[in-house]
Structures are given as C-alpha cells and as structure tokens.
Amino acid sequence: MKKPGNKILRIRGYALALIFIGMGVMYLGVFFREYPLVFSIFLLIGMLPIILSFVIYFWVGMISTRAITVQCPNCEKHTKILGHVDFCQHCKEPLTIDKELEGEDFSLDYNVDHRRKKAIEELNDKKQK
C-alpha cells in the first residue's frame, strides 16, 4: 500500500488538479466556438476551479508559514508538520510531535483533538494494567 504524502503537498496536489480541470473545461468550450454564448459559459465555468486553486494555494502558503519544522529521524531532512502527526515530505516517514504518541501505531486520526485524547487515555490505561 502506498503511503500518503505530507498534508501540505497533498493539498497543493489538489490545487494543481483543479487548475488542469479548469483548463479542460475551458478547452471543451473550443468545440462550441460557433456559439459565442456557450463558448463564454465554458470559459467562465473553467475559470471557477482556477480561481479556487489560487485561493487554495494562498491558504496553504499561509498555513505553511505557521507549520512546525522538524528534522526527520530517517532521512535527516527538515520537513513541516501540520497537526500532531504527519508524514515526512521526503521519505514519507510517519512523524509526531506528541511525546505520548511516540512509538505507537500511526493514525491521522490523532490530529483530531477528541480522537487523540481518547487514544492517549487508552494508552495510559494499557500502561497501568
């Protein structure tokens, strides 16, 4: 099974896909160039995903400035982490900044506050038994 990539890179990938979708919709409008109204509609509809991708790229850039930068223990390169757990951008090694989750099975659910607290409680219960 292929490991997912870093969250920042995945979001940027979706934004790039939106650009190509928008360009594809615009290109479909070329087939209707005899009908200026339909051609214009395709161009306008194609602009929506491109504008949305611009917003997503801006949003990811703003998030990226506040992300925590850590050094991956596997490849020893610096990577940015969003949330409590994430993957390395370079080698896709699971990383965590939460000391209580170190050495445990990796799950992206640990980024959700109530799920992380529940997992930590279960770990503490296992340690006490």
C-alpha positions in Angstrom: 0.0 0.0 0.0 1.3 3.4 -0.9 1.9 5.8 2.0 0.2 9.1 1.7 2.3 12.2 1.5 2.7 15.2 3.7 -0.5 17.2 4.2 0.8 20.4 2.6 1.9 18.5 -0.5 -1.4 16.7 -0.8 -3.4 20.0 -0.6 -1.1 21.5 -3.2 -1.7 18.4 -5.4 -5.5 19.0 -5.2 -5.0 22.6 -6.2 -2.9 21.6 -9.2 -5.6 19.2 -10.2 -8.1 22.0 -10.1 -6.0 24.0 -12.5 -6.0 21.2 -15.0 -9.7 20.6 -14.6 -10.4 24.2 -15.2 -8.2 24.2 -18.3 -10.0 21.1 -19.5 -13.4 22.7 -19.2 -12.2 25.8 -21.0 -10.8 23.6 -23.7 -14.2 21.9 -24.2 -15.5 25.4 -25.0 -13.4 25.4 -28.1 -15.8 22.8 -29.6 -18.6 25.4 -29.3 -16.9 28.4 -30.8 -19.7 28.8 -33.3 -22.0 29.6 -30.4 -20.5 32.5 -28.5 -22.8 32.2 -25.5 -22.0 28.6 -24.9 -18.3 29.3 -25.5 -18.4 32.1 -22.9 -20.2 29.8 -20.4 -17.5 27.1 -20.7 -14.8 29.8 -20.2 -16.5 31.2 -17.1 -17.1 27.7 -15.7 -13.5 26.8 -16.3 -12.3 29.9 -14.5 -14.0 28.8 -11.3 -11.7 25.9 -10.5 -8.7 28.0 -11.4 -9.7 30.8 -9.1 -10.4 28.2 -6.4 -6.9 26.7 -6.9 -5.5 30.2 -6.4 -7.4 30.6 -3.1 -6.1 27.1 -2.0 -2.5 27.9 -2.9 -2.8 31.2 -1.0 -4.4 29.4 2.0 -1.7 26.7 2.0 1.0 29.3 1.8 -0.4 31.0 4.9 -0.7 27.7 6.8 2.8 26.7 5.7 4.3 29.8 7.5 2.9 28.6 10.8 3.7 24.9 10.4 6.2 23.4 12.8 9.5 22.5 11.1 11.2 19.3 12.4 14.1 17.1 11.3 13.1 13.7 10.1 15.0 11.0 12.0 15.0 8.7 9.0 16.3 11.0 6.2 17.6 13.8 8.4 16.0 16.5 6.2 13.8 19.3 7.6 10.0 18.9 7.0 6.9 20.9 8.0 4.3 19.2 10.2 0.6 20.2 10.3 -1.2 19.0 13.3 0.2 16.5 15.8 1.1 13.7 13.3 2.1 13.9 9.7 4.4 12.3 7.1 7.9 13.4 6.1 7.8 15.3 2.8 10.9 13.5 1.5 10.8 9.9 2.7 7.1 9.6 3.9 8.2 8.5 7.4 5.4 8.9 9.9 6.3 11.7 12.4 4.7 13.0 15.5 5.4 16.0 17.8 3.3 14.5 20.6 5.6 12.6 23.1 2.7 10.5 24.3 2.2 9.1 20.8 5.8 8.2 20.0 6.2 4.5 19.2 2.5 3.9 18.8 0.7 2.8 15.6 0.4 5.8 13.3 -3.0 7.2 12.5 -4.0 10.5 11.0 -7.0 10.4 13.5 -4.5 11.7 16.1 -4.9 15.2 14.5 -8.5 15.3 15.7 -8.5 16.5 19.2 -11.1 14.2 20.8 -9.7 11.1 19.0 -6.2 11.9 20.2 -7.3 12.3 23.8 -9.2 9.0 23.6 -6.1 7.3 22.1 -3.9 8.7 24.9 -6.3 7.6 27.5 -6.3 4.1 26.1 -2.5 4.1 26.1 -2.4 5.2 29.7 -4.9 2.5 30.6 -2.8 -0.2 28.9 0.3 1.1 30.8 -1.4 1.0 34.1 -2.6 -2.6 33.6 
